Amino acid sequence: MQSKFSTDIGIFFLKLVAHLPFAFIYLLSDIFYYVVFYLIRYRKDVVLHNLTNAFPEKTTQEILRIQKKYYRHFCDLTLESIKMIRMKNADYEKRMEIKNAALVNRFFDSGKSVVVLTMHYNNWEWSNCFPREIKHRILGVYKPLHNKKFDRLMNHSREKQGAEMVANANILRRILQAEKNNEMVFTWLAGDQTPPVFHSRWFTFLNQEAMFYPGPAFISKRFNQPLFFQKIEKKSRGKYITHLEMLIENPQDFSENEILTTYIQKMEEVIRKNPEFYLWSHKRWKHKRPENVPLHG
């Protein structure tokens, strides 16, 4: 009963914050930064550990500068994700520019579905605006939250622009359904999350051994769907450009490990350029590779 009440109160305050104009959202973010960084010290040890391991060539001062920039961005991202609850088409048109949509749409015109790999970098949540310019049916793959009320709230805000959210456990079934119905889909997913420990695909990612979901490579190869990479660039506070780049046009010509390695190399290229925009507070490297499992890439 108490948990349900807490959830309802939490949702009430999130909706209240979402009504604030953007100017107030960023003022709140500035205050939030000092609370999170200096008072709560939210996962500062995790962020510092991840940054130090990812960039062994950087000095302590450089790492600390990146850490501070990261927390400022993290607070913006958190408030922007809440603001998304009340955002309209006009907000997305002003704040998320989509580049190279025509590269994807030409596959729709030729009757082909595509897979789009992104990562937890800059504001990936605002990618729900893709239906504005992409002809395919957008399938946003997500990991359900344990709290079902919060999960419904977030998915409602993600689907308002026309995307369809699909739980990661159901995506293969949904793609098979699309194939059967001759429906062209744009399967969007962030493949940089930590998978469950039973997965055994290990690669080197930012100088550290890390597991990766085999799903993106399996899907693109199984259905021979062109594979795109989404890079999100931060133009200024609250304004982004999303670039769609061809990663692999004919996945059947590559092994699953080669596909994942190509994806990992592209992520590293983007992260190294502006590391403060990656999700460093996530415990990405918490598992250790068993001795009998090979390291790829």
Backbone as CSV, one residue per row, in Angstrom:
resi,resn,N_x,N_y,N_z,CA_x,CA_y,CA_z,C_x,C_y,C_z
1,MET,0.836,-1.205,0.000,0.000,0.000,0.000,0.871,1.255,0.000
2,GLN,1.913,1.238,0.862,2.820,2.365,0.959,3.585,2.573,-0.355
3,SER,3.984,1.462,-0.984,4.711,1.528,-2.244,3.843,2.150,-3.336
4,LYS,2.559,1.750,-3.387,1.624,2.290,-4.375,1.439,3.794,-4.160
5,PHE,1.321,4.200,-2.887,1.147,5.617,-2.556,2.386,6.410,-2.970
6,SER,3.571,5.866,-2.688,4.828,6.533,-3.051,4.937,6.698,-4.564
7,THR,4.526,5.662,-5.282,4.564,5.724,-6.747,3.632,6.809,-7.264
8,ASP,2.421,6.860,-6.724,1.442,7.866,-7.160,1.943,9.283,-6.877
9,ILE,2.562,9.479,-5.710,3.117,10.794,-5.358,4.264,11.145,-6.316
10,GLY,5.110,10.162,-6.586,6.233,10.378,-7.497,5.764,10.772,-8.889
11,ILE,4.763,10.077,-9.412,4.224,10.379,-10.739,3.584,11.763,-10.761
12,PHE,2.897,12.109,-9.678,2.284,13.437,-9.574,3.351,14.534,-9.706
13,PHE,4.468,14.387,-8.995,5.522,15.402,-9.041,6.232,15.414,-10.398
14,LEU,6.402,14.248,-11.012,7.010,14.208,-12.351,6.150,14.970,-13.350
15,LYS,4.846,14.764,-13.290,3.935,15.467,-14.200,3.933,16.970,-13.916
16,LEU,4.087,17.322,-12.642,4.150,18.734,-12.262,5.391,19.381,-12.864
17,VAL,6.529,18.714,-12.743,7.786,19.229,-13.313,7.684,19.318,-14.832
18,ALA,7.037,18.339,-15.451,6.918,18.306,-16.917,6.148,19.503,-17.466
19,HIS,5.330,20.137,-16.640,4.569,21.311,-17.066,5.427,22.577,-17.099
20,LEU,6.599,22.548,-16.465,7.444,23.739,-16.391,7.993,24.111,-17.770
21,PRO,8.139,25.397,-18.068,8.792,25.815,-19.317,10.261,25.370,-19.311
22,PHE,10.854,25.286,-20.486,12.235,24.814,-20.574,13.192,25.675,-19.761
23,ALA,12.972,26.981,-19.701,13.857,27.856,-18.926,13.906,27.424,-17.463
24,PHE,12.750,27.041,-16.920,12.695,26.576,-15.534,13.276,25.170,-15.394
25,ILE,13.104,24.362,-16.436,13.675,23.009,-16.429,15.192,23.080,-16.242
26,TYR,15.840,23.991,-16.950,17.301,24.080,-16.866,17.758,24.803,-15.599
27,LEU,16.939,25.687,-15.073,17.241,26.281,-13.772,17.190,25.201,-12.689
28,LEU,16.179,24.351,-12.787,16.051,23.231,-11.850,17.222,22.263,-12.003
29,SER,17.656,22.056,-13.232,18.793,21.173,-13.494,20.069,21.698,-12.839
30,ASP,20.270,23.020,-12.878,21.448,23.619,-12.241,21.447,23.366,-10.736
31,ILE,20.272,23.485,-10.130,20.151,23.214,-8.693,20.368,21.723,-8.422
32,PHE,19.756,20.903,-9.269,19.855,19.446,-9.166,21.317,19.000,-9.227
33,TYR,22.110,19.656,-10.068,23.532,19.313,-10.221,24.266,19.416,-8.885
34,TYR,24.075,20.514,-8.181,24.770,20.705,-6.906,24.316,19.689,-5.856
35,VAL,23.058,19.339,-5.875,22.545,18.336,-4.943,23.136,16.959,-5.258
36,VAL,23.085,16.587,-6.533,23.544,15.263,-6.958,25.060,15.119,-6.836
37,PHE,25.799,16.150,-7.254,27.260,16.043,-7.295,27.907,16.264,-5.928
38,TYR,27.447,17.275,-5.201,28.120,17.645,-3.958,27.473,17.078,-2.699
39,LEU,26.152,16.934,-2.692,25.476,16.466,-1.478,25.238,14.958,-1.497
40,ILE,24.472,14.496,-2.479,24.173,13.055,-2.562,25.388,12.266,-3.025
41,ARG,26.198,12.906,-3.910,27.386,12.245,-4.502,26.978,10.958,-5.229
42,TYR,25.907,11.062,-6.007,25.310,9.913,-6.683,26.326,9.160,-7.553
43,ARG,26.649,7.964,-7.160,27.527,7.051,-7.897,28.835,7.698,-8.370
44,LYS,29.361,8.616,-7.595,30.604,9.285,-8.003,31.764,8.302,-8.110
45,ASP,31.772,7.308,-7.228,32.839,6.313,-7.286,32.735,5.468,-8.551
46,VAL,31.498,5.157,-8.963,31.279,4.379,-10.192,31.745,5.173,-11.417
47,VAL,31.351,6.448,-11.483,31.724,7.301,-12.612,33.236,7.459,-12.684
48,LEU,33.860,7.722,-11.549,35.309,7.908,-11.509,36.046,6.636,-11.915
49,HIS,35.574,5.509,-11.421,36.176,4.210,-11.767,36.048,3.938,-13.265
50,ASN,34.854,4.150,-13.821,34.624,3.900,-15.249,35.481,4.805,-16.123
51,LEU,35.538,6.082,-15.789,36.327,7.035,-16.579,37.823,6.725,-16.512
52,THR,38.296,6.399,-15.324,39.725,6.100,-15.149,40.140,4.881,-15.958
53,ASN,39.301,3.855,-15.957,39.610,2.643,-16.715,39.469,2.847,-18.216
54,ALA,38.497,3.668,-18.619,38.255,3.897,-20.049,39.337,4.760,-20.683
55,PHE,39.902,5.671,-19.884,40.897,6.603,-20.421,42.162,6.615,-19.563
56,PRO,42.922,5.525,-19.590,44.132,5.449,-18.752,45.193,6.475,-19.137
57,GLU,45.082,7.023,-20.348,46.065,8.004,-20.806,45.803,9.403,-20.259
58,LYS,44.640,9.636,-19.665,44.285,10.972,-19.174,44.770,11.191,-17.740
59,THR,45.094,12.440,-17.425,45.535,12.779,-16.071,44.351,12.805,-15.115
60,THR,44.641,12.829,-13.826,43.591,12.896,-12.811,42.744,14.156,-12.990
61,GLN,43.399,15.274,-13.305,42.687,16.536,-13.507,41.740,16.453,-14.701
62,GLU,42.187,15.816,-15.782,41.339,15.657,-16.971,40.123,14.787,-16.663
63,ILE,40.336,13.715,-15.917,39.243,12.822,-15.544,38.213,13.568,-14.685
64,LEU,38.690,14.357,-13.744,37.776,15.098,-12.864,36.984,16.145,-13.637
65,ARG,37.603,16.754,-14.648,36.880,17.727,-15.478,35.761,17.045,-16.262
66,ILE,36.068,15.876,-16.809,35.054,15.117,-17.543,33.928,14.702,-16.598
67,GLN,34.292,14.288,-15.394,33.294,13.862,-14.407,32.311,14.993,-14.106
68,LYS,32.811,16.200,-13.883,31.936,17.336,-13.585,31.034,17.658,-14.766
69,LYS,31.598,17.651,-15.969,30.796,17.913,-17.175,29.726,16.838,-17.332
70,TYR,30.102,15.602,-17.013,29.136,14.512,-17.119,27.935,14.758,-16.207
71,TYR,28.174,15.115,-14.956,27.065,15.305,-14.028,26.169,16.466,-14.440
72,ARG,26.735,17.513,-15.017,25.899,18.614,-15.514,24.991,18.108,-16.646
73,HIS,25.584,17.326,-17.553,24.782,16.769,-18.639,23.756,15.767,-18.115
74,PHE,24.159,14.938,-17.172,23.266,13.932,-16.604,22.027,14.578,-15.992
75,CYS,22.217,15.705,-15.308,21.081,16.412,-14.701,20.176,17.005,-15.776
76,ASP,20.780,17.555,-16.842,19.972,18.033,-17.974,19.158,16.891,-18.570
77,LEU,19.823,15.767,-18.790,19.175,14.606,-19.394,17.999,14.115,-18.546
78,THR,18.198,14.053,-17.243,17.141,13.599,-16.334,15.920,14.505,-16.424
79,LEU,16.148,15.819,-16.382,15.029,16.771,-16.452,14.402,16.780,-17.847
80,GLU,15.203,16.618,-18.887,14.671,16.561,-20.257,13.785,15.328,-20.438
81,SER,14.164,14.229,-19.816,13.368,12.999,-19.916,12.030,13.159,-19.212
82,ILE,12.029,13.907,-18.112,10.769,14.192,-17.417,9.921,15.151,-18.250
83,LYS,10.558,16.164,-18.806,9.852,17.146,-19.629,9.172,16.486,-20.821
84,MET,9.733,15.385,-21.290,9.203,14.644,-22.437,7.737,14.245,-22.241
85,ILE,7.311,14.102,-20.994,5.925,13.718,-20.685,4.943,14.703,-21.303
86,ARG,5.328,15.993,-21.357,4.433,17.032,-21.853,4.880,17.653,-23.176
87,MET,5.937,17.129,-23.786,6.445,17.731,-25.016,5.526,17.462,-26.201
88,LYS,5.460,18.425,-27.109,4.624,18.324,-28.304,5.503,18.265,-29.550
89,ASN,4.879,18.023,-30.707,5.615,17.937,-31.964,6.497,19.159,-32.192
90,ALA,5.945,20.333,-31.897,6.689,21.579,-32.128,7.964,21.637,-31.288
91,ASP,7.921,21.062,-30.083,9.116,21.039,-29.229,10.211,20.190,-29.855
92,TYR,9.823,19.029,-30.362,10.813,18.152,-30.985,11.383,18.760,-32.268
93,GLU,10.534,19.403,-33.051,10.999,20.032,-34.283,12.044,21.099,-33.991
94,LYS,11.883,21.783,-32.872,12.805,22.849,-32.485,14.073,22.290,-31.837
95,ARG,13.952,21.123,-31.187,15.035,20.671,-30.320,15.745,19.391,-30.761
96,MET,15.199,18.676,-31.732,15.879,17.468,-32.224,15.838,17.450,-33.750
97,GLU,16.951,17.822,-34.353,17.057,17.822,-35.816,17.489,16.433,-36.284
98,ILE,16.837,15.919,-37.303,17.156,14.587,-37.826,17.908,14.735,-39.149
99,LYS,19.110,14.184,-39.190,19.924,14.236,-40.405,19.889,12.883,-41.121
100,ASN,19.868,12.924,-42.426,20.011,11.735,-43.281,18.838,10.764,-43.206
101,ALA,17.647,11.263,-42.926,16.474,10.383,-42.926,16.269,9.743,-44.293
102,ALA,16.659,10.452,-45.347,16.482,9.929,-46.712,17.267,8.643,-46.940
103,LEU,18.411,8.484,-46.241,19.212,7.255,-46.381,18.422,6.041,-45.914
104,VAL,17.623,6.236,-44.855,16.797,5.150,-44.324,15.546,4.966,-45.173
105,ASN,14.936,6.067,-45.568,13.670,5.998,-46.316,13.811,5.316,-47.674
106,ARG,14.994,5.342,-48.239,15.155,4.665,-49.538,14.992,3.150,-49.400
107,PHE,15.276,2.619,-48.207,15.063,1.186,-47.985,13.574,0.892,-47.813
108,PHE,12.851,1.816,-47.205,11.397,1.659,-47.131,10.817,1.621,-48.542
109,ASP,11.285,2.520,-49.394,10.782,2.581,-50.770,11.089,1.312,-51.558
110,SER,12.169,0.620,-51.158,12.514,-0.626,-51.843,11.990,-1.851,-51.098
111,GLY,11.174,-1.619,-50.063,10.533,-2.726,-49.352,11.391,-3.438,-48.332
112,LYS,12.342,-2.716,-47.690,13.228,-3.355,-46.719,13.116,-2.704,-45.345
113,SER,13.100,-3.547,-44.327,13.176,-3.070,-42.955,14.632,-2.789,-42.600
114,VAL,14.854,-2.048,-41.515,16.215,-1.718,-41.096,16.349,-1.881,-39.589
115,VAL,17.593,-2.024,-39.143,17.917,-2.046,-37.717,18.781,-0.815,-37.445
116,VAL,18.459,-0.083,-36.385,19.213,1.116,-36.028,19.784,0.945,-34.628
117,LEU,21.112,0.972,-34.540,21.789,0.834,-33.253,22.171,2.217,-32.725
118,THR,21.815,2.468,-31.504,22.210,3.705,-30.846,22.944,3.337,-29.566
119,MET,23.140,4.307,-28.681,23.778,4.032,-27.390,23.300,5.083,-26.398
120,HIS,23.658,4.904,-25.147,23.244,5.830,-24.096,24.191,7.022,-24.081
121,TYR,23.944,7.889,-25.039,24.829,9.027,-25.284,23.979,10.232,-25.646
122,ASN,24.307,11.401,-25.056,23.476,12.585,-25.230,22.025,12.252,-24.865
123,ASN,21.037,12.784,-25.575,19.647,12.495,-25.181,19.022,11.479,-26.132
124,TRP,19.238,10.196,-25.842,18.668,9.130,-26.671,17.149,9.048,-26.509
125,GLU,16.612,9.530,-25.374,15.174,9.439,-25.140,14.374,10.235,-26.172
126,TRP,14.909,11.354,-26.637,14.173,12.170,-27.593,14.177,11.576,-29.004
127,SER,14.745,10.394,-29.149,14.707,9.703,-30.446,13.290,9.275,-30.813
128,ASN,12.355,9.416,-29.870,10.970,9.053,-30.182,10.354,9.958,-31.246
129,CYS,11.094,10.985,-31.689,10.586,11.888,-32.723,10.821,11.352,-34.135
130,PHE,11.434,10.176,-34.278,11.737,9.630,-35.610,10.524,9.525,-36.543
131,PRO,9.324,9.202,-36.045,8.171,9.117,-36.965,7.919,10.401,-37.761
132,ARG,8.490,11.507,-37.294,8.319,12.767,-38.002,8.886,12.706,-39.424
133,GLU,9.988,11.957,-39.603,10.654,11.951,-40.908,10.931,10.555,-41.467
134,ILE,10.777,9.525,-40.651,11.059,8.155,-41.103,9.759,7.489,-41.543
135,LYS,9.796,6.834,-42.697,8.593,6.202,-43.259,8.274,4.855,-42.610
136,HIS,9.280,4.153,-42.131,9.073,2.846,-41.507,8.228,2.956,-40.235
137,ARG,7.680,1.841,-39.814,7.054,1.730,-38.497,8.193,1.672,-37.483
138,ILE,8.225,2.615,-36.534,9.313,2.674,-35.560,9.035,1.715,-34.405
139,LEU,9.957,0.785,-34.165,9.875,-0.133,-33.028,10.993,0.227,-32.057
140,GLY,10.630,0.795,-30.924,11.626,1.152,-29.914,11.785,0.019,-28.919
141,VAL,12.959,-0.594,-28.903,13.202,-1.728,-28.005,13.645,-1.190,-26.642
142,TYR,13.015,-1.667,-25.576,13.340,-1.157,-24.249,13.328,-2.278,-23.218
143,LYS,13.986,-2.013,-22.107,13.992,-2.944,-20.976,12.952,-2.456,-19.973
144,PRO,11.892,-3.225,-19.721,10.824,-2.773,-18.815,11.333,-2.456,-17.414
145,LEU,10.764,-1.411,-16.827,11.068,-1.063,-15.441,10.333,-2.013,-14.496
146,HIS,10.865,-2.201,-13.313,10.198,-3.074,-12.332,8.879,-2.460,-11.861
147,ASN,8.872,-1.124,-11.745,7.646,-0.430,-11.328,6.755,-0.232,-12.555
148,LYS,5.643,-0.942,-12.607,4.810,-0.956,-13.806,4.141,0.394,-14.073
149,LYS,3.828,1.150,-13.033,3.207,2.463,-13.241,4.188,3.436,-13.884
150,PHE,5.423,3.452,-13.394,6.449,4.301,-14.001,6.740,3.837,-15.427
151,ASP,6.716,2.527,-15.625,6.967,1.958,-16.950,5.903,2.434,-17.942
152,ARG,4.642,2.395,-17.526,3.548,2.856,-18.401,3.662,4.349,-18.692
153,LEU,4.029,5.125,-17.671,4.173,6.567,-17.847,5.256,6.881,-18.881
154,MET,6.411,6.241,-18.752,7.519,6.502,-19.675,7.172,6.055,-21.088
155,ASN,6.562,4.891,-21.218,6.225,4.398,-22.552,5.139,5.233,-23.218
156,HIS,4.219,5.755,-22.428,3.198,6.646,-22.992,3.850,7.889,-23.583
157,SER,4.827,8.446,-22.872,5.505,9.649,-23.375,6.372,9.320,-24.588
158,ARG,6.925,8.118,-24.633,7.764,7.713,-25.767,6.944,7.434,-27.027
159,GLU,5.697,7.014,-26.836,4.865,6.615,-27.986,3.999,7.748,-28.534
160,LYS,4.001,8.900,-27.878,3.118,9.992,-28.299,3.385,10.473,-29.720
161,GLN,4.627,10.348,-30.191,4.960,10.829,-31.530,4.722,9.778,-32.615
162,GLY,4.308,8.573,-32.200,3.971,7.552,-33.187,4.821,6.303,-33.150
163,ALA,5.827,6.252,-32.268,6.646,5.045,-32.147,5.883,3.960,-31.397
164,GLU,6.319,2.733,-31.557,5.739,1.601,-30.823,6.825,1.003,-29.944
165,MET,6.616,1.010,-28.637,7.600,0.455,-27.722,7.401,-1.059,-27.592
166,VAL,8.507,-1.792,-27.705,8.460,-3.259,-27.632,9.479,-3.723,-26.602
167,ALA,9.043,-4.501,-25.628,9.961,-5.028,-24.613,11.016,-5.896,-25.284
168,ASN,12.245,-5.861,-24.764,13.341,-6.593,-25.413,13.061,-8.084,-25.556
169,ALA,12.305,-8.648,-24.625,11.989,-10.080,-24.704,11.019,-10.399,-25.839
170,ASN,10.331,-9.386,-26.374,9.292,-9.615,-27.391,9.682,-9.146,-28.787
171,ILE,10.886,-8.592,-28.940,11.205,-7.945,-30.214,11.318,-8.930,-31.377
172,LEU,11.876,-10.107,-31.145,12.001,-11.075,-32.241,10.618,-11.485,-32.742
173,ARG,9.694,-11.736,-31.831,8.325,-12.102,-32.215,7.670,-10.971,-33.022
174,ARG,7.929,-9.724,-32.604,7.333,-8.583,-33.305,7.904,-8.436,-34.714
175,ILE,9.195,-8.689,-34.876,9.814,-8.587,-36.205,9.316,-9.703,-37.118
176,LEU,9.150,-10.894,-36.559,8.600,-12.003,-37.346,7.187,-11.677,-37.818
177,GLN,6.418,-11.044,-36.940,5.070,-10.616,-37.309,5.119,-9.588,-38.439
178,ALA,6.069,-8.658,-38.354,6.214,-7.643,-39.399,6.602,-8.270,-40.730
179,GLU,7.481,-9.259,-40.676,7.898,-9.970,-41.892,6.698,-10.669,-42.533
180,LYS,5.907,-11.316,-41.701,4.737,-12.050,-42.185,3.724,-11.108,-42.844
181,ASN,3.582,-9.898,-42.277,2.599,-8.933,-42.781,3.167,-7.965,-43.813
182,ASN,4.426,-8.223,-44.202,5.093,-7.342,-45.168,5.095,-5.889,-44.685
183,GLU,5.340,-5.723,-43.395,5.385,-4.399,-42.767,6.847,-3.990,-42.616
184,MET,7.220,-2.837,-43.151,8.597,-2.360,-43.052,8.796,-1.679,-41.704
185,VAL,9.744,-2.196,-40.920,9.972,-1.654,-39.575,11.394,-1.115,-39.428
186,PHE,11.503,-0.174,-38.520,12.753,0.485,-38.137,12.981,0.076,-36.693
187,THR,13.796,-0.960,-36.482,14.004,-1.496,-35.135,15.129,-0.727,-34.469
188,TRP,14.773,0.069,-33.471,15.711,0.970,-32.797,16.071,0.397,-31.437
189,LEU,17.365,0.272,-31.180,17.767,-0.245,-29.868,19.150,0.246,-29.480
190,ALA,19.338,0.373,-28.185,20.639,0.728,-27.620,21.320,-0.563,-27.192
191,GLY,22.336,-0.954,-27.934,22.977,-2.242,-27.683,24.136,-2.199,-26.716
192,ASP,24.294,-1.081,-25.986,25.443,-0.963,-25.082,25.090,-1.272,-23.635
193,GLN,23.860,-1.723,-23.386,23.474,-2.089,-22.017,24.149,-3.392,-21.590
194,THR,24.213,-3.604,-20.278,24.793,-4.841,-19.765,23.752,-5.952,-19.822
195,PRO,24.037,-7.023,-20.570,23.069,-8.132,-20.632,23.168,-9.024,-19.402
196,PRO,22.198,-9.926,-19.226,22.279,-10.889,-18.117,23.553,-11.729,-18.223
197,VAL,23.984,-12.268,-17.107,25.283,-12.961,-17.052,25.355,-14.224,-17.901
198,PHE,24.198,-14.780,-18.312,24.265,-16.014,-19.100,24.727,-15.761,-20.534
199,HIS,24.760,-14.492,-20.968,25.268,-14.186,-22.304,26.785,-14.370,-22.320
200,SER,27.304,-14.799,-23.457,28.736,-15.132,-23.491,29.487,-14.445,-24.626
201,ARG,28.983,-13.303,-25.087,29.698,-12.534,-26.119,30.488,-11.424,-25.429
202,TRP,31.780,-11.605,-25.348,32.657,-10.653,-24.678,33.552,-9.942,-25.692
203,PHE,33.646,-8.620,-25.533,34.473,-7.798,-26.418,35.234,-6.776,-25.566
204,THR,36.211,-6.131,-26.170,36.901,-5.028,-25.503,36.177,-3.741,-25.873
205,PHE,35.697,-3.043,-24.852,34.954,-1.796,-25.052,35.534,-0.748,-24.118
206,LEU,36.138,0.284,-24.695,36.774,1.352,-23.920,37.807,0.785,-22.937
207,ASN,38.694,-0.032,-23.479,39.824,-0.605,-22.732,39.424,-1.594,-21.646
208,GLN,38.166,-2.049,-21.670,37.710,-2.986,-20.647,36.894,-4.107,-21.285
209,GLU,36.960,-5.267,-20.685,36.192,-6.395,-21.188,34.720,-6.225,-20.812
210,ALA,33.844,-6.403,-21.806,32.418,-6.164,-21.568,31.568,-7.137,-22.367
211,MET,30.461,-7.581,-21.762,29.490,-8.423,-22.450,28.603,-7.563,-23.346
212,PHE,28.131,-8.150,-24.441,27.180,-7.478,-25.316,26.056,-8.424,-25.688
213,TYR,24.853,-7.839,-25.843,23.719,-8.612,-26.347,24.008,-9.069,-27.775
214,PRO,23.777,-10.341,-28.101,23.951,-10.798,-29.486,22.761,-10.429,-30.372
215,GLY,21.626,-10.020,-29.736,20.383,-9.773,-30.461,20.481,-8.867,-31.673
216,PRO,21.089,-7.669,-31.573,21.159,-6.770,-32.732,21.841,-7.404,-33.938
217,ALA,22.954,-8.113,-33.677,23.672,-8.765,-34.772,22.855,-9.931,-35.330
218,PHE,22.220,-10.682,-34.437,21.404,-11.821,-34.886,20.245,-11.355,-35.759
219,ILE,19.525,-10.325,-35.317,18.357,-9.836,-36.053,18.750,-9.299,-37.423
220,SER,19.759,-8.433,-37.459,20.149,-7.834,-38.738,20.655,-8.901,-39.704
221,LYS,21.379,-9.901,-39.179,21.921,-10.957,-40.033,20.833,-11.953,-40.449
222,ARG,19.975,-12.331,-39.502,18.912,-13.308,-39.777,17.966,-12.818,-40.870
223,PHE,17.618,-11.517,-40.839,16.672,-10.968,-41.813,17.368,-10.140,-42.900
224,ASN,18.699,-10.103,-42.836,19.515,-9.307,-43.765,18.981,-7.874,-43.878
225,GLN,18.753,-7.260,-42.734,18.266,-5.882,-42.696,19.443,-4.929,-42.545
226,PRO,19.545,-3.926,-43.400,20.635,-2.951,-43.302,20.742,-2.393,-41.890
227,LEU,21.977,-2.226,-41.461,22.237,-1.801,-40.089,22.745,-0.358,-40.085
228,PHE,22.033,0.503,-39.354,22.421,1.910,-39.237,22.922,2.193,-37.831
229,PHE,23.708,3.258,-37.734,24.174,3.742,-36.434,23.618,5.142,-36.225
230,GLN,23.051,5.380,-35.040,22.549,6.702,-34.694,23.535,7.402,-33.779
231,LYS,24.024,8.548,-34.231,24.904,9.380,-33.413,24.136,10.653,-33.044
232,ILE,24.113,10.983,-31.764,23.405,12.178,-31.310,24.427,13.219,-30.868
233,GLU,24.340,14.377,-31.470,25.262,15.480,-31.186,24.529,16.568,-30.400
234,LYS,25.180,17.099,-29.390,24.582,18.184,-28.596,25.012,19.521,-29.182
235,LYS,24.055,20.231,-29.780,24.337,21.531,-30.379,24.494,22.602,-29.309
236,SER,23.557,22.638,-28.404,23.553,23.553,-27.269,22.620,22.952,-26.234
237,ARG,22.433,23.620,-25.144,21.614,23.053,-24.074,20.176,22.844,-24.559
238,GLY,19.720,21.598,-24.535,18.360,21.286,-24.947,18.151,21.220,-26.440
239,LYS,19.245,21.236,-27.215,19.120,21.152,-28.676,20.135,20.138,-29.215
240,TYR,19.614,19.181,-29.989,20.427,18.065,-30.457,20.258,17.854,-31.963
241,ILE,21.255,17.200,-32.537,21.161,16.739,-33.927,21.378,15.236,-33.903
242,THR,20.483,14.484,-34.517,20.662,13.035,-34.600,21.057,12.667,-36.023
243,HIS,22.195,11.997,-36.148,22.734,11.595,-37.445,22.502,10.100,-37.640
244,LEU,22.033,9.725,-38.803,21.861,8.310,-39.150,22.930,7.936,-40.171
245,GLU,23.790,6.993,-39.805,24.900,6.586,-40.661,24.761,5.109,-41.005
246,MET,25.057,4.766,-42.243,25.073,3.364,-42.622,26.249,2.678,-41.937
247,LEU,25.947,1.588,-41.243,27.002,0.825,-40.573,27.368,-0.398,-41.411
248,ILE,26.364,-1.203,-41.759,26.573,-2.388,-42.607,25.336,-2.569,-43.473
249,GLU,25.498,-2.524,-44.760,24.336,-2.609,-45.650,23.859,-4.042,-45.866
250,ASN,24.798,-4.987,-45.912,24.441,-6.396,-46.135,24.990,-7.257,-44.995
251,PRO,24.289,-7.334,-43.868,24.788,-8.059,-42.695,25.082,-9.538,-42.933
252,GLN,24.411,-10.136,-43.914,24.664,-11.557,-44.173,26.089,-11.826,-44.654
253,ASP,26.775,-10.780,-45.083,28.168,-10.929,-45.527,29.154,-10.913,-44.367
254,PHE,28.640,-10.737,-43.146,29.502,-10.612,-41.973,29.063,-11.589,-40.882
255,SER,30.001,-11.961,-40.019,29.644,-12.786,-38.861,29.019,-11.882,-37.797
256,GLU,28.335,-12.492,-36.845,27.728,-11.707,-35.768,28.795,-10.964,-34.964
257,ASN,29.932,-11.616,-34.739,31.010,-10.957,-33.989,31.579,-9.766,-34.759
258,GLU,31.679,-9.886,-36.065,32.163,-8.768,-36.886,31.187,-7.591,-36.836
259,ILE,29.898,-7.899,-36.829,28.875,-6.847,-36.753,28.983,-6.110,-35.418
260,LEU,29.094,-6.869,-34.339,29.183,-6.246,-33.014,30.485,-5.453,-32.863
261,THR,31.566,-5.968,-33.408,32.848,-5.255,-33.343,32.775,-3.926,-34.084
262,THR,32.111,-3.921,-35.238,31.946,-2.682,-36.005,31.147,-1.658,-35.205
263,TYR,30.108,-2.121,-34.559,29.272,-1.260,-33.712,30.076,-0.694,-32.541
264,ILE,30.833,-1.529,-31.873,31.641,-1.114,-30.722,32.680,-0.070,-31.132
265,GLN,33.330,-0.292,-32.258,34.338,0.665,-32.737,33.718,2.025,-33.036
266,LYS,32.514,2.025,-33.599,31.819,3.282,-33.892,31.458,4.012,-32.588
267,MET,30.965,3.265,-31.594,30.650,3.879,-30.305,31.891,4.511,-29.682
268,GLU,32.990,3.781,-29.691,34.223,4.297,-29.099,34.681,5.582,-29.791
269,GLU,34.552,5.619,-31.088,34.931,6.810,-31.858,34.141,8.035,-31.387
270,VAL,32.845,7.857,-31.194,31.972,8.959,-30.759,32.259,9.354,-29.314
271,ILE,32.386,8.364,-28.441,32.591,8.636,-27.012,33.910,9.343,-26.761
272,ARG,34.960,8.917,-27.440,36.280,9.517,-27.229,36.307,10.999,-27.597
273,LYS,35.472,11.382,-28.539,35.447,12.771,-28.981,34.864,13.684,-27.903
274,ASN,33.751,13.283,-27.300,33.108,14.054,-26.217,32.627,13.096,-25.138
275,PRO,33.542,12.631,-24.280,33.182,11.573,-23.312,32.151,11.974,-22.277
276,GLU,31.979,13.259,-22.008,31.070,13.688,-20.947,29.608,13.371,-21.228
277,PHE,29.284,13.024,-22.482,27.886,12.790,-22.841,27.487,11.311,-22.773
278,TYR,28.411,10.433,-22.384,28.075,9.018,-22.255,27.547,8.738,-20.848
279,LEU,26.817,7.636,-20.685,26.173,7.308,-19.403,27.175,6.582,-18.486
280,TRP,28.054,7.331,-17.855,29.115,6.747,-17.037,28.627,6.231,-15.691
281,SER,27.474,6.660,-15.228,26.991,6.208,-13.914,26.365,4.815,-13.968
282,HIS,26.231,4.262,-15.178,25.733,2.892,-15.318,26.875,1.926,-15.007
283,LYS,26.587,0.856,-14.279,27.619,-0.128,-13.929,27.851,-1.084,-15.104
284,ARG,28.427,-0.523,-16.158,28.587,-1.252,-17.423,29.570,-2.418,-17.320
285,TRP,30.578,-2.281,-16.502,31.647,-3.282,-16.454,31.663,-4.031,-15.118
286,LYS,30.478,-4.343,-14.598,30.409,-4.959,-13.270,30.716,-6.453,-13.286
287,HIS,30.603,-7.116,-14.463,30.851,-8.558,-14.531,32.264,-8.846,-15.033
288,LYS,32.779,-9.989,-14.657,34.103,-10.429,-15.095,33.960,-11.628,-16.028
289,ARG,34.767,-11.631,-17.062,34.697,-12.702,-18.060,35.254,-14.008,-17.471
290,PRO,34.472,-15.094,-17.559,34.992,-16.399,-17.122,36.188,-16.815,-17.981
291,GLU,37.104,-17.542,-17.397,38.353,-17.918,-18.096,38.096,-18.766,-19.328
292,ASN,36.993,-19.527,-19.335,36.738,-20.440,-20.458,35.945,-19.757,-21.583
293,VAL,35.634,-18.473,-21.440,34.871,-17.745,-22.467,35.820,-16.871,-23.273
294,PRO,35.805,-16.978,-24.616,36.735,-16.196,-25.429,36.402,-14.715,-25.479
295,LEU,37.423,-13.918,-25.747,37.264,-12.474,-25.915,37.341,-12.158,-27.394
296,HIS,36.307,-11.527,-27.934,36.249,-11.213,-29.365,36.617,-9.752,-29.601
297,GLY,36.941,-9.457,-30.842,37.156,-8.073,-31.225,38.484,-7.514,-30.776
